[in-house]
Amino acid sequence: MPQLLAALLPSKQWLKSTFWLQHFLSFASPPKPVFLFQSTPSGFRFNSYAATRRVSTIPVRLDQPEDGSSDLDKLRVLRQKIEVSGITLDDSCVPGRYHHLICPKCNGGHLMERSLSLHITQDRNFAMWRCFRSTCGWAGRVFPESSAAYSEVTNNWMTVDSLGLEPLGDKLIAYFGERMISEKTLCRNAVLQLSGNQSVIAFTYRQNGLLVGCKYRSMGKRFWQEKGTEKILYGLDDIQEANEIIIVEGEVDKLSVEEAGFCNCVSVPGGAPQKVSAKELPSLDKDTAYHYLWNCKEYLDKASRIILATDGDSPGRALAEELARRLGKERCWRVSWPKKEDSSCFKDANEVLKNLGPDALREVIENAELYEVNSSIQEI
């Protein structure tokens, strides 16, 4: 085996990095099985994959160079930009892992904590970091294609108290009850309200249990976000180890899907585009409308099957297409919302839950159809 590796690899210097050796060996590994999708009371169940079409877990837009030279160049540029930002790297800081370092802004406080979490994505398309000390909160990211580095400093780290949030009152509990969403689901997802104001819902965005953002919704359906809210998917912690993921268009729809028995569901943080862009996909640093996808890429890359359950209107279908273009259509499925008595279709997950119940919503999700790989913009 050592002789075989020596013959195949370009040089001994290339082998010095443990990461690159693992990267090489991964190409020779057999593909992991892809399983049929079936629900159980506790979530998804996986059956034999014999009848399932093989899907790719690699987004179609991220090409892998054969010789690895481009990846090495990107990694070198990323490390340079990270160090220019003041972060000291060592040889253990390799792509695809999370590293705990000393924050150059707060120096870890008087305890010299390694409070800075740094992550370079496996494909070296960007690096991001955040200090998790409550009095610091310095965060940022860099891209190899751009000279710019995006960073922010949050001197007052978000907490429930600092945002002025409190448990939901009777008025909002009743509001969700009319939409068939239980207090148990609301509690599990830490849905709160502004203190003293039972007309404003607070959807808390969390990552690894930490409050990183908050989106507000008034009873009149006006939306706004807390300043400094992290651009991530709502419910991110629910898909940490998920092989199958459901993506919806709103926080209420995420809660609705959970009522149907699926916790491995996330929502996009913003609205849908009016139409599909006819342009080529932009580079990561310029893909601002979908930064939340790239910030969650390590979670999404683990999924072999992604069900797009966006709204059934034209913007919702456009959003599904834009997501599929970035995630890889080969591993995407699309939900078709059932028809009403007047032959029009229900718009979203919550409408189905309210009108047809959780069993019907579960069935709709289970019957999602494979996304058309060659679907054109005109079809959307």
N, C-alpha and C positions, 0 to 999 in steps of 0.2 A: 504493500500500500504506500509506504513512504516513497519508493522509487516511482510509482505511478504518479503521485502528486508532484514530485520533482520534475517529471517530464512534462506535465500538463501546465504547471504554473509558470508565469513569465520570468520570475526572478526570486531569489531568496529574500530580497528586500520587501517584496510584495507580501511574503509570508509572515513578516514580523508582526503584522497586525492580526490579532486573534479574530477581529471582526471580519476582515477580508477572507480569512480561511473559512469561517462559518458561512459567509456569503457565497463562496465558491461551492462548498459542499451542499448547500441548499438546492442548487440546480440539479444535483444528482438524486435528490430525495424523491420518492414517489409522491404523487399528488395525494392530498388528503381527501377522504371520501366526502361527497356532497350528499346530503340527506333529504329525503322527502319531508315536506312541511306538514305537520299535523298538530292540532292543539290538544291540550289536556287541561284539567282544571288549574294546574299550576303553571301553565305556559305552553311552550312548544315541546313536541316529542319528535325524535328523529328515528326514521325507519331506514331500511335498505335503500341505497342510492341507485340500484340497478336500473330503475326506469327513469332516473332523473338526468336531464341534460347537464353535462359538465359546464360549470360556470367559472369565470375568471375572477379572482379576488384582487386583481391588479387594475386600477383605473386605466382606461384606454388611453388617456392623454399623457401618461407618464412613461415615456420610452426608456428602456434599459439599454445602454450602450454595451456592445459586445466586449470591448477591451477594458471597460471600467475607467478609462482615462478621464472622461467627462465627470464622473462621480468624484474622482480624486481631486480634480480641479475645484469642483463645487465645495467639497469638504474643506479644502485649504482656504478658500475665500470666506466661508462661514466662520472658520476658526479665527481668521484674521479680524473679521468684523466683531466677533464676540470679544476678543481681547482688546480691541480698540474701545469697546464699551466699558472696559475696566474689569472684566471678569477674567480671573486667572484660571486657565485650563491645565489639566495634566494629561498624561497618556491614557488614563482610564476613561476619558470623555470621548466615547465613540458613539456613532449614530445608532438610533433604535432603542436607547436606554434613557432613564432619568437619572440625573446626577445631582447630588447635594453638595453645594459649594458655599464658600464664604461670600456673602453679599458685599460688593465694594461700596455700596451706599451707606449701609448701617454697620458693616463689619461684624454682623452677628450679635450686636449688643454686648453688654458686659460679660455675657456667658460665652461669647465667641461661637454662637450656634452656626451650624452649616444650614442656614435657612433658605438659601437660594436654590430653587429647583430649576435645572437646565435640561433641555431636551433638544437634540438634533434629530430630525426625522430620518427614518430609515433610507429614504430616497435622496436625502441631502437637499431638499428643495427649500427648507427654511429651518431656523432654530428659534426657540422661544425660551423665556425664563421668567420666573417670578419669585420674589422674596415673600415668604409666608410669615414673617414677623409682623405682628399687628400694628406696630408703630412705623413700619417701613412700606411694604407693599410695592416696591419697585418692580416693574415688569417691562418686557420688551420682546422684540423679535427682529430677525435679520433675514435677508434673502440673498442668494448668490448672484441673482441677475440684476440687482439694483444696488446703487450706491447708498440708498437710504436705509436707515435703521429706525424702526418704530419702537418707541419706548414711552413709558408713562410712569409717573410716580404718584402713588396714592398714600398720602401722609396719614389719612384717617381710614383705616381698613374697614370694609363694610361689615356691619353686624346688624342683627335685628334691632337692637336698641339705637344704633346710630342712624338707621333709616327711619326710625319711628314706626315700627311695625308691631302688630299685636294679633292674637288669634282672631279668626273670623267670628263675627257676631251673628245673631239669629237671622238678620236680614239677608246676609250673603249666603249663609248656610241654606236658607230657604231658596235663594236664587239658584244655587247649584242643584238643590234637590229637585227643582222643577226640570232641570236638565239631566236628571237621573244619575247624578254624581254624588256619591256617598261621603259622609264625614270621614270615614276611614280612608278613602282615597285622597281626600283633601289633606288630611293629616299626614299621610305617608309622603306626599309631595310638598309638604311645608307651604301650602297656600295660605297666605295671611291677608291682612288688610291694613291700611294706614290707620294709625292710632286715632281714635275718635271719629273716624269717617267710614261709615258702613256703606259708602257708595263707591269706594275704590278698592279693587282687588289687587293684591301684590303677589305676583308669581316669582318666587325666589329661584334664581339660577345657581346651581351648586356644582362643584367639581371636587371629587374626593371628599365630599361632605362639607367643604368650605363654601361659604357664601361669596360668590364672585360677581353677582349682578342681580338686578331686580327689574321686572317689567310690570308696569301698572296698567290696569284697565278700569275705566269708569263704567257705570251702569249704562251710560249713553254710548258705549263702544268707542271711547277715545283711548288711544294707546300712547304711552311714552315710557322711556327707560331711564333708570337712574344713571347719572353721569359716572363714567368709569366702568360701566357694565361690560364684562368680558364677552367677546363675540364667540359664543358656543351654542350648541344645541340644548334645548330645554329638556331636562331629564337625563342628562349625560351619564350620571352614575348608574342608571338602569341598564346601560349597554356595555359596561366595562368588559365583560367576558362573553358577550352575546355572539353567537354564530349567525343568527338571523335577527334583523332589525326592521322595525316599522317606522317610517318617517311620515309625520302629518304636518299640517299647515298652521296649527295654532295650539296654544297650551290647553284649551278646553277639549280639543280633539284628542290630545295625548291622555288626558284624564278619562275621556270616554272610552278609548281603546283599552285602558286598564280595567274599566268596569266590565269589558267583554272578556277579560281573563289574560290579557297580554301586558306584562310590565316592561318588556323589552321594546319600548316605543319612545321616540324623541320627537320634538317639534322644532321646526325652523324658528328662529327668533324674530324674523321680520315677515313682511308681506310677500306676495307673489308678484312677478313681473307681469306687465300687460301682454307681452308677447315674447316669443323666443328670439334671442338675438341671432341674426344671420351671419355674424362675424365669427372668426375663429376664436377658440377659447383663449382668454388673456393669460399672461404669466401670473404666477401666484401673487406677486406683490401688487399687481394691478387688478386682480379679481376681487375688488373690495366688497361687492355685493354678496359674495359667498365666502368671505374669510372665515365664517363660522364652520364651514366644512373642513377647511384646511387646518383650523385650530383643533379639530376633533379627528383628524385623519388617522391617528394611531388606533382610535376606537373603531372607526369605520372599516379600516383595512382588515380587521379580524373577521368581518362578516362575509359569509359565502352567499348570502341571500338577503336582499334589501327590498322590502315592500314599500312602494310609494303610494301613500293613501292621502294625497293632497286633495284639495277641493275639486269638485266636478265642473266648476265653471272654467271659462277660457283662461284666466290668469292661473288657476290651479293646475290646469293641464300644461301650461307653459312652464310653471315651476317644476313639475314632474320631469319635463324634458330637460330643463337646465340641470337638475340634480343628476339625472341619468347620464348626461354627457360627462359630468365630472366624476361620478362614482363608477362608471363602467356599465353600459347597458346589458352586458352579458350576465351580470349578477342581479339585475333589477327586475322586479315584478310590479304590476300596476293594478290597483283596485278599481273596479267598476261599481259605482254606487247604484243601488236598485232603483227601479222606477216607482213613482207614486201612482195613485189611481188616475190622475189626469195625464198620464204618460210622460210627464217631466220626471227628472231624477232627483233624488235626495242630494243635497250639496256636499255634505261632509259626514264625518264619523258621529258627531253629536246629534245631527238630525236623524240618522239611522237609529241611534241609541234611544232617543226620545220617542220616536214614532213606532219602531219595530221591536225594540228591546235588545238586551245584550247578546242573546243567542243569535239573532239575525245579524248583528254586527260582527260577531265571531265568524259566522259563516261567510260573510262578504270578504273578510280578510283571508280566510282559508282558501277562498276561490280566486284569489288574485292570479292574474295571467302574466306569463312571461313577457317582459317588455320587448317590443319589436326593435331588434338591433338596427335594422335599416330604415326605421321610421324617419320620415322627413319632416321638416319644419312645417310644411303645408298641411300635414296631417294633424297637427296639434291644435 
